[in-house]
Amino acid sequence: MRSRNPVFSRRGFSRDNGYAGFNTAPQAGGPAVATQGNPYAQQPTGNPYAQNPYAQNPYAQNPYAQQDQQFGAPPQAPATTGRMTIDDVVLRTASTLGVLILTAALSWALLPIDDANISRSYGIGIGAALIGMVLAFVQSFKRKASPALILTYAAFEGVFLGVVSNIVDNRIADGAAMQAVIGTMAVFAGVLIAYKAGWIRVNRRFYGFVMAAALGFILLMTVNLLFAVFGGGDGLGFRSGALGVVFGIVGIILGACFLALDFKQVEDGIAYGAPREEAWFAAFGLTLTLVWIYLEFLRLISILNSND
């Protein structure tokens, strides 16, 4: 169960990534599809769920993986040593977020943002953000989760968030950081409730829509940043004024969609008996998504207060 965050990971829902989803299986009553290396090529053609993109087990070597497959539902792996559980995911996510929050608090307290020191503190924050981005990409392309790498990423990301939050909170909008935290928690809780209630259906169409929207969003923001750097001002205006508010809301909605993808990944990993170390990938993906949502809230609050 690799991190499925579409922004930072190459391992999303693809045909060859080895996860449940898009390995071609024979249709009921039809000829088998010649797919070299497909472990599901001999799946019984009478399975009414053969086209369910989540009906196939990515952990085919798991001795518990084949039970209940005739019903087309993910098997519930027994509570055995070495298999990921929801407690593992919660513990590792809490550890990762704990490191991030700790370093954010330290950078808030130890990196002053007065007129004499703001440039130095902001430079440290940007440097930490770049290091965190590199570490995130390295982990995203690794086949195995590295707890040390994930926690180091969280530490550097926390430094960046602490500096930026302090600047926004004290120089643009008083209380912005707490508002962004509350907003992020509300989105997380709302998406979790909607997902568990079945109001959000994570399938191939949902993933394709989110990926297309995310790609367009990132490209627009990149172009806007380049215009701002080389042309000065606010670039194309995608991050200021009324247009900035619209894009801020779109960014938060995309973050909510990423959360739904993360929840589906965790659910599938537990159902299929993923190895326990995969919980670190879940923690990594959830942390990336929550940071995205928090920054979008912080940016949106900044825009709204700068327009007052």
N, C-alpha and C positions, 0 to 999 in steps of 0.2 A: 504494500500500500504506500506508494510514493506520494509526495505532496502534489496536489492537483491544482495549486494556485496558478491560474492561467498567466499571471504577469511574470512570475519568477521561475517557473518550472517548465521544462520541455516535456514533462511526463503526463500530460493531461489525458483525455479520453482519446487515445489513438489506436489504430488497428494493430500496431506491433509493440505496444508497450508492456504486454504481459499481464494486464489487469482485466478484470471483468468488464465486458462492454462491447468491443467491436471486433472480436474475432468472428469470422463468418462461420455460421453453422448451417446445415442443410435445412431447408424449409420442409414443413410437414407435407408429405405426399409428393414432394418434388425431388429432383436429382440432387445428389450431394455436390457441394461446391469444392472444387479442387484447390485446397489451401495448404501448401506445403508447410509442415511443421505445426499445423493447427491441432491441438490436443482434443478439440471438440468435434473433429470432422466425422467421428463415428457416433455422434449423439443420436439417440433414437429419434426417428422422424415423427413419432407420434406425440412428442412433447408439445403441448399447446402453447408453451412459453418459449419456444425456440428462438423467437425474434426479440425476446426481452433482452435489452442490452446489458442488464445486470444479473441475468439468470445463470451466467457461467462463472465458474470458480477460478480465479486467477491463481490460487494456491492448489494446483492440481495434485501435488505430491502430499498434501495433507491427508492422512488416513481417514479423517472425519469429513473430508470435503464432498464425498460422493453420496452421503446419506441425504435423504429427502430430495435428491435432484430430480427424481421422477415427478415430484410435485411442482417443479419449476421455481422453488423458493430457496433463498440462501440458507444453507444448513446452519444451525446454531452449534458452534464448536463447544465441546465440553470444557469445563474449567480445568485445564491442564497446564502444567508448568511450561512456560515458554510461549504461550499464546497471548496475544494482546487483549486487554480488557478495557472497559471504559474507565476504570480506576487508573490504569496505566496512562491513558491519554490525559485524564484530568491532572494527574500528578506531574507529568512532564510539561504540560502546558502551563501549570501553575509555577513550576520552576523557571521556565523560560520567561514568562511574564514577570515573575518576581525579580529576576536579574535585571530585566529592562526597566522596571519601575525603580529599583534601587539606584541604578546608575543615572536615571533621569533625575531623581531627587538630589543626588550628590552634585550633578552638574548644575542644577538649578541653584543650589546653595553655594557652590564653590567657584562658579564662573560668573563674575559680576557683569552686569549689562549697563553700567553707568556710561556716561559719555566718554570717559577715559579708557574704558575696557571693553566696550561692546564689540569693537572690530575684532579684537583678539578672541573674545569668547565666541563670536559668530564664526570666525575662521576655524576654531577648534570643533565647533558643532558641524560645520560643513565637511571638515576632514573626517570626522567620525562617521558621518552619513555615507561618504564615499567608501570608507573601509567596510562599513556594514553592508553596502550594496555588493561589493566584491565578494565578501564572505557568503552572502545570500546566493549569489550566482554559483559559487563553487559548490555549496551544499546542494543546490538544486540539480547540478549535473553529476553528483556523486550517486553511485548505486546503493550505498549504504549510508545510513544516518550516522553522523558524528556528533555526539552530545557536546563535546568540547567546542566544536565549530559552531553549533547552533547557539550555545550559551555565549560564546564570544561575540557572535553577531548581535545577540540581544543586548550585550553590554555596550557595544558601540552605538547601536541604534538608540539606546536609552540616553546616551550622552547628547546625541543630536536632538532628540525629542525634548530633553530637559532645557537645552539652550533656546530652541525655537519657542517652546511653550512659555518660558520666562519672558522672552522678548514680546510676544504677542500679549501676554497677560498684563505686563507692566507698562507697555508703551502704546498699545493699540486698544485693547478691550479688557477692562478689569474683570477677572473671573472667567476669562475665555477658556483657560485650561480645564477648569472644573466642568464647565458647560460641555466641552468636547468629550471629556471622560464620561459624563452622564449620557450624552448622545450616543457614544460608542456602545456603552452598556445596554442602552435601550434597543439599539439596532440588533445587537447580539441576542438579547432575550426575545425580541420580536420574531427574528428569523428562526430561532430555535423552536419557539412555540408553533409558528406556522409550518415548519418542516415536520415536526412531530405530529401535528394535526392533519397532515396530508394536503395542506393548502398549496404547498410548493412541490411540484413534481420534477425531480432532477432526472432528466433523460437526455438522449442525444440532441433533440431539438433545443432544449434549454441550454445545454452546453454550447452548441453552435451559436446561438443568439448571444450568449454572454461573451464568448470569444470574439465574435465580430464587433460587438459594442466596445469591448475593452481595447481591441486593436485600434479602432477608430479614435477612441478617447486618448490613448497614449500617443498616437501619431499627431493629433491636434495639439496636445500639450507640449510635445517636443518641438513642433514648428513654432508655437507661441513662445517657447523659451528661447529658441534660436533668434527669433526676431527681437526679443527683449534684450538679449545679450549683445547682438551686433547692431541693432537699430535704436536701442535705448527705449525708455518708457515702459509701457505695459505690453509691448509686443503687439499682438493682434487683438488684445482686449479680452481674451478668453478667461482671464483670471482677475478681472476687475469689473466694477459696475454691474449692471443687470445681467449681462452675459456671463460674468464671473459667478453670479449667484446660481444661474441655471446650470453651469458646468459643475459647480460645487455639489448641487443636489444630484446631478447625474453620477458624479463620482461616488457619493454615498450609496446610491442605489446599486451601482456596480459592486461596491464592497459588500453589500448585503447578498448579492448573487454569488459572490465568491464564498461567502460563509455557507450558503446552501450547498455549494459544491464540496466544501470541506466536510460538512456534516455527512454528506453521502459517502465520501471517502472513508470516514471513520466508521460509519455504520457497516459498510461493506467489508472493511478490514476485520472488524470484530466478528461479523457473521461468518466469514470464510476462514477464521482461525489464523489470521496473519501473525507472524512472529512478533514477540513483544517489543523488539527494537524498533519496529515500525511506528510505535507510539511517538517516537521522537519526530518522525516525519509529520505526523498529525499535529504535534505541538508547533513545529516550524511553520506549517501552512497556516494554522490558525493565528499565530503571532503576526505573520506577514499581513494577513487580511485585517486584523484588528488595528495594526499600525496604519494601514491604508485608510481605513474608516476614520480613525482619530485625526489624521492629518487633513482629510477632506473637511471634517467638522471644524477644525481649527482655522482652516483657510476660509471657510464659509463665514464663520463668526467674524473674522478679520475684515472681510469684504463688507459685511453688513454694518459693522461699526465704522468703517472708513467712509461709508456713504451717509452717515448720520449728519 
